[in-house]
Amino acid sequence: MTAEEIAHYREFGWVKLSGFVDPAIVRTLLDIARQRMGEDGDSNAAYGLNQPYFNAEYGGGLAIPPIRALLEGVGRNAKALMARKAGSGVRYFTDFFAPKLPSSKKTRNAGNGPTAFHQDFITFAVDRTGGMTFWLALEDYGPEFGTMSFVSRSDRLGVVGGYHTYGDADLLDVYSELRDLEMSAPMSYAAGDVTVHSHLTVHGAGMNLTDRPRWAYLMLVQPADVCWNGAPSEAFDTTGMELHQRLDGDRFPRLD
């Protein structure tokens, strides 16, 4: 990343990184996604969270050498964005494919609706902030595909609620102070572009109005000293874990 990109993230809670991922790696990821999920992005087994934002499939990139190298590069860049003092680092959290399916088609695994404006942090059951998502476009996409908008500086408001508690509303309605902040236009991506957003940054997206999936690959990282806070988590299996246990070992390796 450039100094300007780092400054943008720290100011607004998100940043777009143009051409961040090598085209060969992007093609590899798209091939893997289609092999596992089908050309329609909807032929995989259900992943247990029936929601309209996107269909999902665990990536398993740590076990694939070129993707592991990408994740390690993400970790090094995330360390600069976290801006923690010397001795702190970055830990892998999860990676997954997330196609948003066409709204005009009946789907097997949901994932064909709008993405309500929301904040990621509360769903992860971790005890500290600093985590972020690197969202990679696997093809060229404009707003008609249901790309994200970000509420700039919303990360400064702290934790403002989980999407399960909104009812039929979204976070812009529940926490109306967000409407006083600037919102980005829906993103346009070339294949290999990445947006990075803090897990405290409020974001959302419209429906995919095209006739094909919007393929994305998401890479999530956390501060290296992150611990489980004891709550149920949508992002990882807590079976056998103890309260306040650090997320470490082969399951959550250091990336920096």
Steps between C-alpha positions, in 0.01 A plus 500: 500500500599863456521757776191666350301176518599442861402859586160454329425188704593668827289805417188334359505139630526351150719523190500374142822337375505492121676205335599359837501130402690343211269394212628140509398466865161654424443243223604218733254615765216535251568151364495356854177684580322371191623146553360497854185708452412451135482756223183636661669554839216309662583128463693452825358349817325745732744660742255544787425873488199570282525873426452720193841670485688226311548125477822381665758224478805464725815578305764291676769719349759419767541153346550628142857634460433795263193604702695461825753744353217744424369470856847569637520809281163611634636454852800722434281775358244464779775556754565844351128580513457389861782731607558312826824554691808284445447140609139478387417310187225363278326164511299313237131479592321345202470506122201417283336543161193723505306521174200731508244319287269660241187642659285386206572131555368254756793373705586191699712679761336845525765768441302683232374803692635837609763531770350704783734763642673333790819470702698174505661515842219377722461169311861388552503447878844652551614713789671792323478719193756535223377224268426567135376339178686499169224464236638383165308528172558195281354668188415856393192626684303823513210609724249296299656189656418618853840635601566652841468854632678604819394751766819697542629551854225274641774293666547790743155439650608170656273195511150595384310171486467168322290441189290234674343772717382735223169332422383625161726806519873540453767679697439835328150494650594356839796733554388812316816694588659310212294705255698808603819339368624487141427185304710380209341425166465128421840371400614414148766230487734358241602138559778507759380816673448479875311707750606481863262596779527496876264263678354810662427673167134497398442380144225364279408419141206480263376194316685337214289614204693300240453141385826363645671474840716775646803292600704622796764347724519632856808485723450595865775578749514590868761642737744227603398527867125455432302267732158335494254699711279201583206591275367282218691572178386485140861499380662205680413187696545560873452135602753407768625856544530677834384852581765758406706243314740658251437423134831345404667184372464350152133602487573871541865544397699822506524659155733794556 
